[in-house]
């Protein structure tokens, strides 16, 4: 992202392309290509995550994969992340075409560039994290973990709990964020989600679950 917010139409375009990409891949085993005429913001390099959630029997995570760094144009990264979230999340079986159309919603989180937190006193890092605004990346000892901004609000964590759980996500001890050899980075995100499968798309505030 360039620091400019995406508008709702851009969000709808991304969510629609993500759904189209998944369905096409499930049916044809091919990645779609980005259409012509997209806004400049969608063609700017950006990190992005695609989250799939079930609507029945209950609202539960069904897959989540993405790219934290701005290595590709946003639209291309979204297409790839969507397919990976549906077919390559090791925590879940691949999504089926029937499931996608009947009981799975698509959520897109567009990321700002991660910023490393710097402090001579590592115990002050929780004071540099804002719940409801920041996502976290923990990197160190050959491992890394990422939690999106909405995760902390959904689980009602404070900043210390957020840091501990991001360390656990990386496969590190929960207090690893205190170590100088472990990098902690924050980023922000914009969320666009379907209200129901293939339904209306809205912008969701991070603090709302």
N, C-alpha and C positions, 0 to 999 in steps of 0.2 A: 504494500500500500504506500501511497505517497503522502499520507497524513490527511488526505481528504476523505470524507465519509462517502460511502456508496449510497446511492439513493435506492428506494424500494424497487424500482424497475430493474436496476442492476442485480439486486438480491433475487428477484423473481427469475431473472435470466439464469443466474448461477444454479439455483435450486432446480429449475426445469432441465438444464443441461445435465446436472448430476443424475437426476432420475432417468433421463433419456440414455445417458451413458451406461448406467447399470443395466437397464432393460435390454439395450442393444447388445451389450457384452454377454448377458445371460443367454440371449437367443442366438447370437452369431459369433461369439468369441472374438469380437473385434472392437477396438476403441474408436469412438466417433471422433471426427475432427471438428474443431471449433468453427462455427459459422462466420461468414464475413459480416462486416458492418457493426461489430460490437463497439461499445464505448471504450475510450482510451483507458479508463480505470480498469476495465476487465482485461485489457491487454497489457497492463503494467505488471511487472513481476511482484509476487506476493506469496507469503505463506498462507496456507488454508487447511482446515480440517473438515471432513465430512462425517457427520454422526447420523447413524440410522437408529430409530427407535420404534418399538412395537406399539400398536394402539390397542391390541387385544391378544390375549385376555387381560393384559395390564400394560402400563407404560413402562417399558424396560429397554435398556440398551441392547441393540442388535448388531452393532459394529461401529467402529470409529478409527479412522486412519487419516493421516494427513502429512503435510510438509511444513515444518516450523520456519524454514528459511525461504527467502524470496529468490529462488533459483530459476523459476519458470513463470511465464505469464499466468496470471490468476486463473483465467479460463482453462488453460491446459492443465494446471495443477489440480483444479477442481474436478475435471473429467477423470484424471488418473486416481485421485484420492477416493472418489465415489466408487469406482470399480474395486479398488483395493478394500474399502470398507465393507463392501458387499460380499467379496469373495476371498479375501486374504487376511482377515482378522483372526489370529490364532486362537482367540477365546471362543469363537463361534463357528458353527457350521455355515457354509455359504448360503446366502439368501436365495430363495427360489423366485422365479418370475411371478408365480401366483401370490406368494407372500408379499412381494414388493408392491403389487397392485392392490392388494386387499387390506394389508395390516401393518405396513411399514411407512413411517414418515421420514423425510429427508431434512436434515439440518446442516447449514453451512456456517462455519465460523471463519471469517477472514481476519488474518493476523497482521499486526504491525511487526516491525523488525524487533527481535529480542534485544534487550539492553542488559548488560551484566551489572549486577549490584556490587558496589565497591565500598568496603568499610574496614577500618583498622580493627574494629571490634565486631567479630562475627555475631556476637549475641544481639547486635542491633539490627541484624537483617530483617527480623519480623516487622520492625517499625518502618521499613522501606517498602513493604508490600501492602497493597490496598485491596481488601476483599470487595468483590463486586466490580473491580476494574482490571486487576492484573491476573494473567495466567503465569505459570511458572515452568521453567526448564531447569533441571539439575543435571550437571555433567561432571563426571570425574571417575577415576579408577577404571577407565575403559567402559563405562556405562552411562546411560542417559535416560531421563524420564521427563515427560511433559504432562501437565494437567491444564486443561482449558479454564478460562476465567469462571465460567458458569459452574464448574465442579465444586468450587469452595462454597458457593452460595447454596447449591443444591444439598450439600451435606452439612451446611451450617458450621463450617470450620472457622476457627480463628486463624491468624496468620502463622502461628507456630505449628498448628495442626496441618495447615496447608503445606508448609515446608516439609514436615515430617512425612506426609503422605506422598509428596512428590519424590522424596528420597526412596521411599518404599517402591514407588512405581518404577524407579530406575534400578531396583534390585540392590539398593544400598541400605545400610542401617539407618534408622529414622533420624538420628542426630548428625548425619554426615554433612548437613549444610553448615555445621560449625567448623568444618575442616577447611584450611586454606587451599588445599589442592582440589576442592570441589567448587565448581563454578555454579552460581545461582543467577538466573536471568529472568526478567519479567517481560511480558508483552501484553498487548491489549487486543481485543477482538470485537468484531461486529457479527451478530447472529441473525440469520434469516432461516425461518423454518416453515414447513407445511403444518397447517392446523390439523389436517387429516390426509390420508394417503392421496397423492396427486391433487390435493385440494388447494385452497387459498394459502398464499404465502404472506407471512408477516415478519416485521423486524421484532425480535424479542430482546427486551432489556436483560442484561446479564443477571441482575438481581431477581429476575422473575423466573419461577420454575414451572 
